[in-house]
Each structure stands twice: as C-alpha cells, then as structure tokens.
Amino acid sequence: MSNQVKPNPFGKAEDLLSAGRLEEAELRFCQLSADGLHAAEACFRLGQICRQRSRLTEAAEWLDQALKVRPEWPDAYHELALVSLANQEAQEAIVNLHQALRIDPAHLVARRTLADLFQAACHWREAAHQYAELFALQPTDPILFQNFGFCCQEAGEFQLAEQAYAKALKLGADSSELRFNIGVTRLKQGRPVEAILAFKEALDLDPTITLANLAMANAYRQVGDLDSSEACLRQEQAINPNCADAAVNLGVVLQERHRVKEAIHCYKQAIQLNPHHPILHWNFAIASLLAGDYETGWPEYEWRWQVKHKPKPKFVEPEWDGRDLEGRAILLYAEQGFGDTLMFIRYAPLVARRNGRVIVECQPPLRRLLAAMPDLSHVVGFGETLPEFQVQAPLMSLPRIFGPVLDSDHQWEPYLRPARGIERLLPPHDENALKIGIAWGSNPQHPIFAEKSLDLAKWHPILDVPGCEFFSLQIDPNPSAVAIMEKHPHIHNLQPRFSDFADTAAVIRQLDLVISVDTSVAHLAGGLGHSVWVMLSFSADWRWLLKRKDSPWYPTMSLFRQSRPGHWESTVNEVAQNLEALASRRDLDRHSR
C-alpha cells in the first residue's frame, strides 16, 4: 500500500494564482466551486480573479455565491466592497464594508478601506473616526497617523491634526507634504512664525513643492513682512506659472504696498487663468476703483453678488438700465453697510431727474434721515411693505448705470440734510471753544474692524488740544471709552441722545468739525457738506483712492493717512497739530473782533 500524499487541488490552484497565471487558476477554481469542501473558498477566489480582470458583474456573482455558503465571512464582504468601488458604487461599498466590520470589528483591511473611501469622498470626520479606530490595530503605522491628521485638518480640527503629524514624524515618516501640512495647521491656529519654519522645512525637502511658497507668503503677510511675502509669491509663480491663487495673492500684497498698477496686472493674469472666479474679478474691481479707473471698476464691481454671502434680491420688476423713466416708479435698495448707503444715496436725485418717482428701501436707522431728501417720493425701512414700483436697481450699481456721466473728480453738492423738527441740543459746554464731534470705531461686525478703528485711549494728543470741546458721535462706545469720557469733562458722551442717524445729523450741524475714522459718521458729515477730517489706515478702502488728502466724493472732507501699516501715532499727531492750528486761528479771530 502506497504512502504517497495526494496533491491538494485547492493548493495547486492557489499556487497558480500566486504565480499570476490567472486563466489557469480560474479554470481550477471553477472546477472546485462545485466541491462542497472548497466551494466557498473557490467562489471567493473566482470573485477576486474576475475583479482583477475587470469582469465586475461575474465577480459580484461569485462573491454572492461564496456568501451563500459562508454568510458571516468578512473577507468576502470586503472583496465585494472592492467590486462596488470598481463599479463606482460608493454607497454599496460602504454597506459591504460595514457588514465586514459588523462580523469582525478588528478586520484591519476592511476598516482601512472604509477610512480611505471616506477620505477620497471628502467625508473628513467619518474618515478620521475610522483611522482613529485603527490606532489600536496599527499603532506604529506613520501613514495612518498622517492620514488621520489630514482628515482632521480638512475638518478644521487643527490642533488634533498637528498632534497626529507630530506622531507620524516620531514614527519615521517625513516628506515635504507632511512638513507643508504641519505648516498649514500652525498657520490656521494663528502661529505664523512657527508655520514659516515648517514651510521652509518642506521646501528644503522639495524646492518644487507647489503651494508651500503660497502658504508661506500668507504667513509672512500676517506678520507684516510684505517683502518676504512678495518674494514667496514670485517664487510660487516661477514653480507653478499657471497658479491663479499665486497671481491674485501677489496682487493683494502689491495693492497693500500701494503698487496698484502692478496689482491690477496680477489680477488680470489671474482672471486669464481662471476667467469665471468671482473673487478674482472682485479684487480686480477694487484695485481699479482704488486707482480711479471707474470705467473698468464699476462693471467689475457687479461680481460682488457672487462674492458676498448676501444673494442679490430677486424682483419680478426689471432692473433699470438708465433710460428715461417716463413717470414710472423706481425702487433703489440699499445692500451693504450704513456708510455705503450714505455714500451712494447721492445718486438718487440724479435718478429722479430721469423723470421717475424714486422709492428707497434702506436700513431702518437711516429712514428718517433719507426721508428729508426732497427728491425721494417714499423711503421705507427693511421689512416694511413696499409701495408699487415698475423698475428697480441696487443702490451701488448706480455708478455703473450712469457710466461716464460722472468722473472721479466730480464735485458733489451736499445731498443730505437734517430732518425737520428734530432738535438735539448739545450738553453744557464752553461756548468759546471749538465744538468737535468724534467717532473712533467702525462697525464691530466689519471684517477689518480692528484695522479701521482707533481706541479712544490713543486719541489723547487730539483730546489734549486746548480750546476744544469734544462730543462723542459713537453709537456704541465700549466700557473703556465710556470710562475715559467720564474722567474728562470736556468730552461729552451723546449716545443717550441718538436713536438713529437723523439725530446724529441734527447734532453734527451744531458742530464746527467732525473727526472720525473710516465709518458711517464720516459719510454722514460729508454728505451733509460739513467739515470732516477722516483718519485712514494704510490700506484704506478703495473709495479714498491713493495718497490724496482730499476726497472727490466729499468736497468738505480732509484725509489723514497712516504712513505705514498699523502706525496710528503719526496720524493722530498730524490731526492734533492741525486741530491746534485751527483752535489758535479761532482764538485769534475771536479776540480780533
């Protein structure tokens, strides 16, 4: 009797599969699929082979057959998920992967596939959860921690992301991509100096890595180093000449440095690379307006509706095109802040001259003030019922609609006036002193509130000028400002006297001068034709143009600009010196009478 061992037919099929002889292996497994002893395993292998050979329908059928024989088989569910993924059926794949993990929560490959699937679909939190579940199964896998970190980063969990990246480094992973992402997480956490170090490490590993110079430029800009920021962006353009983000960011830096013509060139380049991107057109519009190129700027300014988070209102009535209104009623509606409404309401009388009845919809605190304009037939606040109208236009689209009729040096007549019947008497004060209205803070909700505002505590060179009484026009003075006013009898807090802008206008007409930062009070004083001095940040808004000490929008306005970003001291001192000279002239005039 022979002791020779019979060859294992399943083992022979496995050997053929391992050798890559798929056709022969498939034939063997087909034969074994009818064998009760090896049926489930054979069907499983046939499913794998068919998937590898892109016969996905057959693969699913073989795997279903395997699961009929062995219903609780996590490997088969995982393989079926891979077939679903190959068929671009992500939801079906997720169902199969969850089935595999229900049977075996420690099924490493299924959980890794599920995590990778969620990451590829940008389901960052779900992916991060699955990667975290793998930590106990693969505690020394640096790629696992790197992937977890990236998902946390994309989900906005920057501290967790940075910790995961540090773990990946400790476990031996290192790459320019990893160092770059460390820099991103640091930058997102408000640590630009540390971010710059990480970006430099990324570039040391790979000088051609894209976006590292772009991100480092942003970090340098945050710390105020515009020279280095510009250099990084030019390096990014050299590496990636078709990067619209590099072009537009370079434009932003150049614009902040008052090199507006160069900035405009960059914005044009960015628009060529990405012609339908609203932010690129928006930046181009702002730079053009800042340069005084209104013919280009106003049409481009229409992109604001796609940039702002406030959609353009939809009306049944058509938008006005500037033609004669022939007695029709037109609705002009405000769309942005108080200052914008006060500035652009100047166009309403011109609209009325096109033979129409002008209805204005505005912020409620402006309603009484604007109702005093003689050319307006009706003024309503937001939320109130609108009267009938036949055409409409956004207030800030009127410069585009009027076009070249108005140039940048058009000298406007005062178009605002205090409302009748409103009297707001000033509190007791030195009648021989100059009466100065002051406003030091813009809207706290404005994205650059801090840049535009100047704490009252820093106004002391102005407030110390002799021969002046100061009257706060600030609607919402903070507690520290209130404390300052309470300590100085020559600074009067008028907040209790104000219910809306009509009250503020009634006070302004009693003053000799208004001194303000870039806020709605400055526009109100300018629109009233009242003397107003405005202190501007270095990167002032487009409406103040560049380097000018006057404003074509407001002939009674003088501008005092920062000499460099964030440096208010010299601006305040300049205003104080001019105020002292004004007070001295006033004193001389009084004594010469």
Secondary structure, DSSP 8 states (H G I E B T S, - for coil): --------HHHHHHHHHHTT-HHHHHHHHHHHTT-TTTHHHHHHHHHHHHHHTT-HHHHHHHHHHHHHHSTT-HHHHHHHHHHHHHTT-HHHHHHHHHHHHHH-TT-HHHHHHHHHHHHHTT-HHHHHHHHHHHTTT-TT-HHHHHHHHHHHHHTT-HHHHHHHHHHHHHTT---HHHHHHHHHHHHHTT-HHHHHHHHHHHHHH-TT-TTHHHHHHHHHHHTT-HHHHHHHHHHHHHH-TT-HHHHHHHHHHHHHTT-HHHHHHHHHHHHHHSTT-HHHHHHHHHHHHHTT-HHHHHHHHTTHHHHSSS-----SS-B--SS--TT-EEEEE--S-HHHHHHHGGGHHHHHTTT-EEEEEE-GGGHHHHHT-TT-SEEEETTS-----SEEEEGGGHHHHHGGGS-TT----------TT------S--TTSEEEEEE----TTSTTHHHH---GGGGHHHHT-TTEEEEE--SS--HHHHHHHHH-TTEEE-GGG-SSHHHHHHHHTT-SEEEEESSHHHHHHHHTT--EEEEE-TT--GGG-SS-SB-SS-TTEEEEE-SSTT--HHHHHHHHHHHHHHHHHHHHHHHH-
